[in-house]
Amino acid sequence: MIQRQKGCNDIYGREAKIWKYIDSVIDAVMEKYNYTYIRTPLIEATELFHRGIGESTDIVTKETYDFVDRGGRNITLRPEGTAGVVRSFIENKMYGDNLPVKVYYNGTMYRYERPQSGRDRELTQFGMEILGSDDPLCDAEIISLAVNIYKMLGLKEIKVNINSLGDNASRLKYREELVKYFKPHMDELCSDCKERLEKNPLRILDCKVDCDSDIIKNAPKTLNFLNEESRDRFEKVQEYLDVLEVKYEINPNIVRGLDYYNHTVFEIEAKVDGFGANNVLGGGGRYNGLCKELGGPDTPCIGFACGIGRLVTALELEKVSLPIVEDVDLFLLYVNEEEKNYAAYLSQELRLAGFIVDTEYNNRSLKAQFKQADRLNAKYIAVLNSEDINNNEIKIKNNKTKEEDIISLDAIIYYLDEKINTNIEEDYGECSHECCGNHDGCKCHNHEEEDL
């Protein structure tokens, strides 16, 4: 038997519905914030990630899937979304008078790392980018937008950590201080960090091996090396976060793992047990130099990214009840070929009218069909009868109360619309989502459209 590759997952059944629901909430929120969807290629020139992410990062040195194609080109499966978005921004000349450009993506990434809880080799990541503005309000908006998506999904136990790396001058000054601090401790660092000391000492602070050592914990902090302009900018970000009512903590240990960050960096944690050592749901920051580094105009940018898999885990650990549709509105049963033909016709008509309808496909007995209706959690069932059909009638039974009505086939859409919609409040009961105010009768399967 051929099995899936290590670090990759099959997502189906109820879990797939959860993923699709998350996608729908993300799409709805991003639309309200006027971000447009962008889809970039799964494969890119290897140089894009080496120049963009940085030669000294773990992603480039250890985790990228690199290969040479049949044309002799060096190709990489994308490990993250930002570099591809910036490449597209430059190549398609999105820069101009209509700035900033606000986009979001939701797609598959690949990283060759040891599969463990919350870390896969094939992962799905959604992210958002603002390209073309250095306004601190953009920093605050990106952070608040991420927080609001989590709230829309029902997460309550989250924590926002922010920091600033400062501008290029501040970062250079901090880099020099780190080199001076770490050099006497060279023998106490892991082999990777010894190489990082000369290439990018900030990466030492993000080391997964030495993260708990006192050497790392006692290292100089970025905030002590910010110049006045960078400090004022960071204070302005905090002011806007206060305006947007986003609770946050300043964490000087956050530097993020990619070389392109400057000024604001942030991470959002899930405050629940079960994640293991790393409970970060997502993070991001400002990257004002990346566009120029990749051959485009000097363009200030900021972004955020989150792994969908980690988000699903957080929802499960926090026991968030999602309004996942796990039933069908109507199941049509039949006995003979004439009735089967009508079941096919009626199923299509009702589906096009917006109802979830299913029927029998294996020509099983009525007893087996009733069991199938129960397995599908059918709200209503109808046993098609040739005589009823000829009389333009149909018998519909509530599969829960067992009450039965005989109605005209011409009125079935109106009948189901009234029955299904009036039962929504009873079916969903009290909503657990913060956006709905925890009130009774919330039609939260549509809340992403109604409550934003």
NUFI-718684 format. One record per atom (N, C-alpha, C): residue in three letters; x, y, z. Coordinates in steps of 0.2 Angstrom, whole numbers, plus 5000, padded with zeros to 4 digits. Last residue first. Example, Ala and Ser with C-alpha at 12.3 -4.5 7.8 and 13.67 -1.06 7.14 Angstrom:
<sites>
SER506449895035SER506849955036SER506450005039ALA506649725039ALA506249785039ALA506649845039
</sites>
This chain:
<sites>
LEU490252085056LEU490852125056LEU490652195056ASP489052015057ASP489252045063ASP489952085062GLU488651955045GLU488151995048GLU488452035054GLU489651875039GLU489351925035GLU488951975039GLU489951785050GLU490451825047GLU490251875042HIS488751725053HIS488951775057HIS489551815054ASN488151615047ASN488151675043ASN488451735047HIS488151525058HIS488351505051HIS488451555046CYS487451595068CYS488151605067CYS488451575061LYS486251655072LYS486351625066LYS487051625064CYS485851645089CYS486351675084CYS486351625078GLY485051605100GLY484751615093GLY485151645088ASP485751705113ASP485351645111ASP485051665104HIS487451775113HIS486651775114HIS486351715111ASN488751805112ASN488551745116ASN487751745118GLY489151895103GLY488951915110GLY488651865114CYS489751865092CYS489051855092CYS488751875099CYS491051865094CYS490751915089CYS490051915089GLU491351755101GLU491351825105GLU491051875100HIS490351615101HIS490851655097HIS490751725100SER489451515105SER490051525109SER490551585106CYS487751535105CYS488351535102CYS488951555106GLU486451425110GLU486851475112GLU487551475109GLY485651355096GLY485651365103GLY486051425104TYR485551285084TYR486251305086TYR486251335093ASP484251235083ASP484851185081ASP485451215084GLU483451345086GLU483451285090GLU484051235089GLU483751425075GLU483951445082GLU483951385087ILE483351355064ILE484051365065ILE484151385072ASN482051325062ASN482351285066ASN483051305068THR481651415052THR481351425059THR481651385064ASN482351365041ASN482551435044ASN482251445051ILE481651245039ILE482351245040ILE482551305044LYS480251285036LYS480451235041LYS481151245043GLU480351385026GLU480051395032GLU480251355038ASP480951305016ASP481251365018ASP480951385025LEU480151195014LEU480751185017LEU481051245020TYR479051275008TYR478951225014TYR479651215018TYR479551324997TYR479251365002TYR479251335009ILE479851204990ILE480351254992ILE480151304997ILE478651144989ILE479151114993ILE479651164995ALA477551174981ALA477651214987ALA478251194991ASP477351094971ASP477551164969ASP477751204975LEU477050974977LEU477650984975LEU477851054973SER476051004992SER476051004984SER476851014983ILE476150885006ILE476150955003ILE476150944995ILE475950815021ILE475850805014ILE475750875010ASP476950785034ASP476550835031ASP476450805024GLU477350715050GLU477350705043GLU476850755040GLU478450695064GLU477850725061GLU477950725054LYS479650655069LYS479250605066LYS478550635063THR480550735075THR479950735079THR479450675076LYS481650705066LYS481750705073LYS481150695077ASN481250705053ASN481650645055ASN481750645063ASN479750755047ASN480250775051ASN480650715055LYS479350705031LYS479350685038LYS479950725041ILE478250725017ILE478950745020ILE478850735028LYS477550675003LYS477550665010LYS478250685013ILE476950764989ILE477550734992ILE477450724999GLU476050774973GLU476150784980GLU476750744983ASN475550764960ASN475950824962ASN475950834969ASN475050644957ASN474550684960ASN474950754962ASN476250574953ASN475750594948ASN475150634950ILE476850564966ILE477150614961ILE476650624955ASP475950474972ASP476050544975ASP476250594969GLU476250364964GLU475650384964GLU475550464967SER477650344967SER477450354960SER476750384960ASN478450424980ASN477950374978ASN477650394972LEU479850444991LEU479450464984LEU479050404982VAL479950495006VAL479950435002VAL479550444996ALA480950605014ALA480350605010ALA480450535006ILE481550695029ILE481550635024ILE480950635020TYR482550815037TYR481850795034TYR482050735029LYS483750815042LYS483250845046LYS482550825044ALA484950675043ALA484450715039ALA483950745043ASN486250625046ASN485850675051ASN485350715047LEU486750525039LEU486850585037LEU486550645041ARG486250415046ARG486950425046ARG487150495044ASP484850425042ASP485050435049ASP485850455050ALA484950395029ALA484650455031ALA484850475038GLN485350255031GLN485850305027GLN485650375029LYS484250205036LYS484850205040LYS485350255037PHE483350215025PHE483250255031PHE483850255036GLN484050135016GLN484050205015GLN483850245021ALA483750005022ALA484450035022ALA484450105020LYS482350005020LYS482649995027LYS483350025027LEU482250005006LEU482050065010LEU482350065017SER483849934999SER483149935001SER482949995005ARG484850024986ARG484749984992ARG484049984994ASN485450094976ASN484850054975ASN484750004980ASN486450184978ASN486650104977ASN486050064977TYR486050304980TYR486450294974TYR486650224973GLU484850414987GLU485150344987GLU485450334980THR485250584991THR484750534990THR485150464989ASP485150754998ASP485550694996ASP485050644995VAL485350935000VAL484950874998VAL485350814996ILE485251085006ILE485751025006ILE485350965006PHE484651214996PHE484551165001PHE485151115001GLY484651314986GLY485051324992GLY484951274997ALA484151284974ALA483751334978ALA484051344984LEU484951184969LEU484951254966LEU484551304970ARG484351084977ARG485051104978ARG485151174975LEU483151074971LEU483151094978LEU483851114980GLU483451024959GLU483051084959GLU483151114966GLN484150904962GLN484450954958GLN484151024959SER483150824968SER483750844971SER484150904968LEU482250814957LEU482050854963LEU482650874967TYR482950724948TYR482750794946TYR482550834952ALA483150614957ALA483750644954ALA483550714952ALA481850574960ALA482350594965ALA482950634962TYR481450544947TYR481150604950TYR481650624956ASN482150424945ASN482250474941ASN482050544944LYS481650344956LYS482350364956LYS482550424951GLU480350324952GLU480450364958GLU481150394958GLU480650244941GLU480350304940GLU480450354946GLU481250134947GLU481650174943GLU481350244942ASN480750124965ASN480750104958ASN481150154954VAL480950184978VAL480950104977VAL481150094970TYR481750314988TYR481350284982TYR481350214982LEU482050464997LEU482050394997LEU481650364991LEU483050605001LEU482550574996LEU482650504996PHE483350705014PHE483550645011PHE482950615007LEU483750875018LEU483250825016LEU483550765012ASP484750945024ASP484150965025ASP483550915023VAL486050855033VAL485750875027VAL485050895028ASP487450895044ASP486850865042ASP486550885036GLU488450975049GLU488550905049GLU487950865047VAL489151125049VAL488551095046VAL488751025045ILE489851205063ILE489951165057ILE489351125055PRO490151315072PRO489451305068PRO489551265062LEU491251255085LEU491151295078LEU490451275075SER491651285101SER491151245097SER491051285090VAL493251255107VAL492851305104VAL492351265100LYS494251205116LYS493551175115LYS493051225113GLU495551235116GLU495151275119GLU494351255119LEU495951135107LEU496251135114LEU495751175119GLU495351165095GLU495151105098GLU495351105106LEU495951285092LEU495251285093LEU495051225097ALA497251245091ALA497151295097ALA496351295098THR497151165080THR497351135086THR497151185092VAL496851265070VAL496451215071VAL496551175078LEU498051335071LEU497451365073LEU496951315074ARG498951245065ARG499051265072ARG498451295075GLY498451245052GLY498451185057GLY498551195064ILE498651365047ILE497951345049ILE497951285053GLY499851485053GLY499751415051GLY499051395052CYS499951645048CYS499751605053CYS499651535050ALA500751815046ALA500651745044ALA500451695049PHE500951985041PHE500751935046PHE500651865043GLY501852135037GLY501352075036GLY501352035042ILE502252285028ILE502152245035ILE501752195033CYS503452395020CYS502952345020CYS502852315027PRO504052525009PRO503952505016PRO503352455016THR505152514996THR504452514998THR504352485005ASP506052564983ASP506152564990ASP505452574993PRO505652454969PRO505752514972PRO505752514980GLY506552294967GLY506052334966GLY506152404969GLY507552194970GLY507552224964GLY506952274962LEU507452144983LEU507252094977LEU507252134971GLU507852254991GLU508252194990GLU508152144985LYS506652324990LYS507252354986LYS507752294986CYS505752244998CYS505652254991CYS506252284987LEU506452245010LEU506352185006LEU506252194999GLY506452345019GLY506952345014GLY506952285010ASN505352345028ASN505452395024ASN505952395019TYR504452245036TYR505052235032TYR505152285026ARG503752215052ARG503852265046ARG504452245043GLY502852055056GLY503252115057GLY503352165051GLY502251915064GLY502451945058GLY502852015060GLY501351755068GLY501751815069GLY501951855063GLY500451625077GLY500651665071GLY501051725073LEU500451545088LEU499951535082LEU500151575076VAL501551475098VAL501451535094VAL500951515088ASN501951385108ASN501251395107ASN501051455103ASN503151265109ASN503051325105ASN502251335104ALA503251155118ALA503651205119ALA503451275115GLY501451105118GLY502151095119GLY502551155120PHE500151125117PHE500551145111PHE501251115112GLY499551105129GLY499451055124GLY499851065118ASP498551235136ASP499051185137ASP498951135131VAL498451405130VAL498151345132VAL498751295132LYS498551535123LYS498651525130LYS498351465133ALA499351555109ALA498851525111ALA498951515119GLU500151715104GLU500151655107GLU499451625109ILE500851805091ILE500151795095ILE500151725097GLU502151925089GLU501851855089GLU501251855093PHE503052055080PHE502552035085PHE502351955084VAL503952195077VAL503952125076VAL503452105081THR504352355069THR503952315073THR503952245071HIS506052365063HIS505452405067HIS505052355070ASN506152225051ASN506452285055ASN505852325058TYR506552075043TYR506152115048TYR506552175050TYR507251985035TYR507052045032TYR506652095037ASP507751865041ASP508151925040ASP507851985038LEU506651775052LEU506851795045LEU507251865045GLY506151745065GLY506651705062GLY506951725055ARG505951865079ARG505751835073ARG506351805069VAL506251925091VAL506651955085VAL506351925078ILE505751945107ILE505451935100ILE505951965095ASN506151995119ASN506551935116ASN506251915109PRO505452095124PRO506052115120PRO506352055118ASN503752125123ASN504252065124ASN504852075120ILE502452205129ILE503052215126ILE503552155128GLU500752145126GLU501352145131GLU501952165127TYR499052195123TYR499752175121TYR500252175127LYS497452215117LYS497852205123LYS498552175121VAL496752335107VAL497052275107VAL497552265113GLU495952455104GLU495852415110GLU496052335110LEU496352545096LEU495952485093LEU495852435098VAL497052625104VAL496452655101VAL496052595098ASP498152545107ASP497652565112ASP497052585110LEU498752535094LEU498452475097LEU497952495103TYR499152675094TYR498652645089TYR498352585092GLU500152665104GLU499552715104GLU499052695100GLN501052575098GLN500652555104GLN500052605105VAL501552655087VAL501152585086VAL500752565092LYS502152755095LYS501552775091LYS501152705089GLU503252685100GLU502752715105GLU502052735101PHE503952665088PHE503652605092PHE503152635097ARG504252795085ARG503852755080ARG503552695084ASP505152835095ASP504452865094ASP504052825090ARG506152735093ARG505752735099ARG505152775098SER506652785080SER506352715081SER505952705087GLU507052915084GLU506552905079GLU506252835079GLU508052885094GLU507452925095GLU506952915090ASN508652715092ASN508752785092ASN508052815093LEU508752565103LEU508352605098LEU508552685098PHE509352495112PHE509752515107PHE509352555101ASN508452435121ASN508952475123ASN509352515118LEU507652345113LEU507352415115LEU507852465118THR508452225112THR508352275106THR508152345108LYS509552185125LYS508852185122LYS508852245117PRO510852065128PRO510652135127PRO509952135123ALA510551905136ALA510851945131ALA510552015130ASN510051825145ASN510351885148ASN510651925142LYS509551715138LYS509051755142LYS509351825144ILE510751665132ILE510251695128ILE509751745132ILE511351615144ILE511651665139ILE511251695135ASP510451535150ASP510551595153ASP510851645148SER509451435138SER510051455142SER510051525145ASP508351415130ASP508251415137ASP508851425141CYS508851415117CYS508351465119CYS508251465127ASP509751335110ASP509951365116ASP509451415119VAL508851275100VAL509351235104VAL509451265111LYS508251375093LYS507851325096LYS508251275101CYS508651545092CYS508851475092CYS508451425096ASP508451675092ASP507951635089ASP508051565089LEU509651735095LEU509151745100LEU508551695098ILE510351705083ILE510551665089ILE509951675095ARG509951805075ARG509651735074ARG509851695080LEU510751915077LEU510051915080LEU509751845079PRO511951885070PRO511951865077PRO511251875080ASN512351835056ASN511751875058ASN511651855066LYS513751795053LYS513251815048LYS512651855050GLU514351775066GLU514651825061GLU514151845055LEU513451695073LEU513751755076LEU514051805071ARG513151585065ARG512651645065ARG513051705068GLU514051495069GLU514051515062GLU513651585062LYS513651465082LYS514351495081LYS514451525074CYS512351415080CYS512451485083CYS513151515082ASP512651285076ASP512351335071ASP512451405073SER513251235087SER513651235081SER513351285076CYS512851325102CYS512751265098CYS513151285091LEU513951395114LEU513351405109LEU513351335105GLU515051395122GLU514451375125GLU513851375120ASP516051445115ASP516051375116ASP515451355120MET515751585115MET515751545109MET515651475110HIS515651685124HIS515251625126HIS515251575120PRO516351805120PRO516651765126PRO516251695127LYS515351835110LYS516051815108LYS516351775114PHE514151895114PHE514151825113PHE514951795112TYR514452035115TYR514151995121TYR514351925120LYS514852075102LYS515352085108LYS515052045114VAL513752045095VAL514352015094VAL514852015099LEU512852135101LEU512752065102LEU513352025100GLU513352255097GLU513352245104GLU513252165105GLU513152245083GLU513752255086GLU513852235093ARG511752245083ARG512052195080ARG512852195083TYR511352375088TYR511252315092TYR511652255090LYS511852445077LYS512152465083LYS511952405088LEU510952395067LEU511652385066LEU512052395073ARG509752445072ARG509852365071ARG510652355071SER509852575071SER509752545077SER509952475077ALA509952585057ALA510552615061ALA510452585068ASN508752535052ASN509452505050ASN509952525055ASP507652545066ASP507852555059ASP508452525058GLY506952415078GLY507252485076GLY507352485068LEU506352305082LEU507052295080LEU507352365078SER505152295095SER505452335089SER506152315088ASN503752195099ASN504452215100ASN504652265094ILE502352105107ILE502652155102ILE503352175104ASN501151985109ASN501852005111ASN502152045105VAL499551935114VAL499951975109VAL500551995112LYS498751785117LYS499151845120LYS499551875114ILE497151705120ILE497651725116ILE498051785119GLU495851635123GLU496451635127GLU497051645122LYS494751635114LYS494751695119LYS495451695122LEU494151605098LEU494651595103LEU494651655108GLY493151615088GLY492951595095GLY493551585100LEU493351675076LEU493351605076LEU493151575083MET493451805080MET492851785076MET492751715076LYS494651805086LYS494051815090LYS493451795086TYR495551785075TYR495551735081TYR494851745085ILE495251905069ILE495051845065ILE495051785071ASN495751995078ASN494951995076ASN494751935073VAL497051975077VAL496751965083VAL495951955082ALA497352025064ALA497451955066ALA497051935072LEU496952155066LEU496652115061LEU496752035062SER497952205075SER497252195077SER496752155072ILE499052195066ILE499052155073ILE498252145075ILE498752275056ILE498852205054ILE498852165061GLU498552405063GLU497952365059GLU498152295058ALA499852425068ALA499252415073ALA498652385069ASP500452455056ASP500752405060ASP500152375065CYS499752555051CYS499752495047CYS499952435052LEU500052655060LEU499352635060LEU499352565056PRO501352695056PRO501252655062PRO500552625062ASP501652705039ASP501252725044ASP501152675050ASP502252665027ASP502652665033ASP502252685039SER501652585013SER501552635018SER501952615024GLY501752475004GLY501752545001GLY501552595007LEU500852335008LEU501452365004LEU501352435002ILE500352235019ILE500152305017ILE500852325014GLU499752065019GLU500252115018GLU499952175017MET499351905028MET499151975025MET499752025024GLY499051735027GLY499451785029GLY499151855025PHE498951555031PHE498651615028PHE499051675031GLN499551405026GLN499651465029GLN499251515026THR499751235028THR499351285025THR499451345029LEU501251125025LEU500751165029LEU500351215025GLU502250985025GLU501751025021GLU501251055025ARG502850955037ARG503250975031ARG502851005025ASP502251035052ASP502250985047ASP502751005041ARG501951055068ARG502451075063ARG502451015058GLY501151025078GLY501051095076GLY501551105070SER502150905084SER501550935086SER501551005083GLN503250865070GLN503050865077GLN502450895078PRO504450825058PRO503750825060PRO503650815067ARG505850915055ARG505650855059ARG504950865061GLU505750995039GLU505950995046GLU505650935049TYR505551075025TYR505851005027TYR506151015034ARG504151145021ARG504751155024ARG504951085027TYR502951225010TYR503351165012TYR504051185015MET501251285010MET501951295010MET502351235012THR499751325002THR500151275004THR500851305004GLY498751475007GLY498951425003GLY499451375006ASN498151625006ASN497951565010ASN498151505005TYR498351805007TYR498451745004TYR498251685009TYR497951975004TYR498051915009TYR498051855004VAL498452155003VAL498252085000VAL498252035005LYS498452314998LYS498252275004LYS498052205001VAL499552444994VAL499152384991VAL499052334997PRO499252624999PRO499552554999PRO499152504996LEU499352674981LEU499652644987LEU499352664994ASN499252714967ASN498652684971ASN498952644977ASP500352754960ASP499952804964ASP499452774969GLY501452624963GLY501252674959GLY500852724963TYR501552444962TYR501752504965TYR501552564960MET501352334954MET500852364958MET500952424961LYS502152274944LYS502152344944LYS501552364948ASN502352134943ASN501652164940ASN501552234941GLU503552124950GLU503452104943GLU502852134940ILE503252174963ILE503752204959ILE503652194951PHE502252094968PHE502152164968PHE502652204963SER502851964966SER502251984962SER502152064962ARG503851984976ARG504051974970ARG503451984965VAL502951994987VAL503352054986VAL503652044978VAL502451864987VAL501951924986VAL502351984984GLY503551784989GLY503151784983GLY502751834982ALA503851825003ALA504351834997ALA504051834990THR502751785010THR502951855009THR503351865003GLY502551645013GLY502151685008GLY502351755006GLU503651505013GLU503251555016GLU502951605011PRO504251415005PRO504251395012PRO503751445016ARG503851344989ARG503851404993ARG503851385000LEU505151244982LEU504451254984LEU504351304989THR506251314970THR506151294977THR505351294978ILE507451284957ILE506851294959ILE506751274967ASN508551324945ASN508551314952ASN507851334955ARG508551254929ARG508351304933ARG508351284941GLY508651154919GLY509251174923GLY509151234927GLY507451104914GLY507751164910GLY508451184914ARG506951024923ARG507250994917ARG507551044913ASP507551094939ASP507051064935ASP507451044928VAL508251054954VAL508451084948VAL507951054943PHE507651104971PHE507851054965PHE507951094959ASP507251114988ASP507651144982ASP507751084977TYR506351145001TYR506351094996TYR506651124990THR507151215016THR506851225009THR506851165005GLU507851195028GLU507151175027GLU506851185020LYS509151245030LYS508951175032LYS508251155030THR509351375026THR509951325026THR509751255028VAL508151435025VAL508551425019VAL509051375020ILE507651415038ILE507251405033ILE507651385026ASP508651475046ASP508551395046ASP508151375040THR509651605038THR509051575042THR508951505041SER510651655031SER510851625037SER510251595041GLU510151705019GLU510551645018GLU510651615025GLY508451765018GLY509151765021GLY509451705021ILE507251795011ILE507251765018ILE507851775022GLY507851844999GLY507251875003GLY507251855010ARG508851774994ARG508951844995ARG508451874999HIS508251644995HIS508951654997HIS509051724999PHE507051664988PHE507051644995PHE507751654998LEU507451694975LEU506951734978LEU507051724986GLU508251584971GLU508551644973GLU508151694977THR507451484966THR507751474973THR508051544975ALA505951544959ALA506651534958ALA506951534965GLU504551444965GLU504851504963GLU505551494962ILE502951364966ILE503651354964ILE503951424962LEU501651404968LEU501951364973LEU502651354972PRO501351574964PRO501451514962PRO501751474968THR499951664973THR500651664969THR500851594968ARG498551754974ARG498751684973ARG499451684969ILE497651864984ILE498251854980ILE498451784980TYR496251964988TYR496551894988TYR497151894983THR496252124996THR496152074991THR496552014991TYR495552205010TYR496152165007TYR495852125002ASN494552275017ASN494652295010ASN495352265008TYR493952225028TYR494552265029TYR494852295022LYS493052145023LYS492752205027LYS493352245028GLU493852045017GLU493452085013GLU493152145016MET494351985029MET494752015024MET494452065020VAL493151925034VAL493551975038VAL493952015033ALA492851825024ALA492451875026ALA492751935029ASP494051745024ASP493851785018ASP493351835019ILE494051695037ILE494551735035ILE494351775029VAL492851615036VAL492851675041VAL493451725039SER493151525026SER492651565025SER492651625030ASP494251455033ASP494351495026ASP493851545025ILE493551395043ILE494051445045ILE494151485039TYR492751305035TYR492451365039TYR492951415041LYS493751225030LYS493351265026LYS493051325029TRP494151165042TRP494651205038TRP494251255034ILE492951095046ILE493251145050ILE493751195046LYS492851015035LYS492351065036LYS492551115041ALA493950925038ALA493950965032ALA493451025032GLU493550865050GLU494050915050GLU494150955044ARG492450785045ARG492350845049ARG492850895049GLY493250735029GLY492750735034GLY492550795038TYR495050775029TYR494450755026TYR493850755031ILE496650785025ILE496150815028ILE495550805025ASP498150695026ASP497550695023ASP497050735027ASN499750775028ASN499150755031ASN498650745026CYS501550755030CYS500950775026CYS500350745029GLY502550695037GLY502450765038GLY501950795034LYS502950575025LYS503050595032LYS502950675032GLN501650545012GLN502350565014GLN502350595022ARG500550415013ARG500650485012ARG501350495015GLN500850255005GLN500650295010GLN500850365009ILE500350114996ILE500750174995ILE500450225001MET500449945000MET500050005000MET500450065000
</sites>
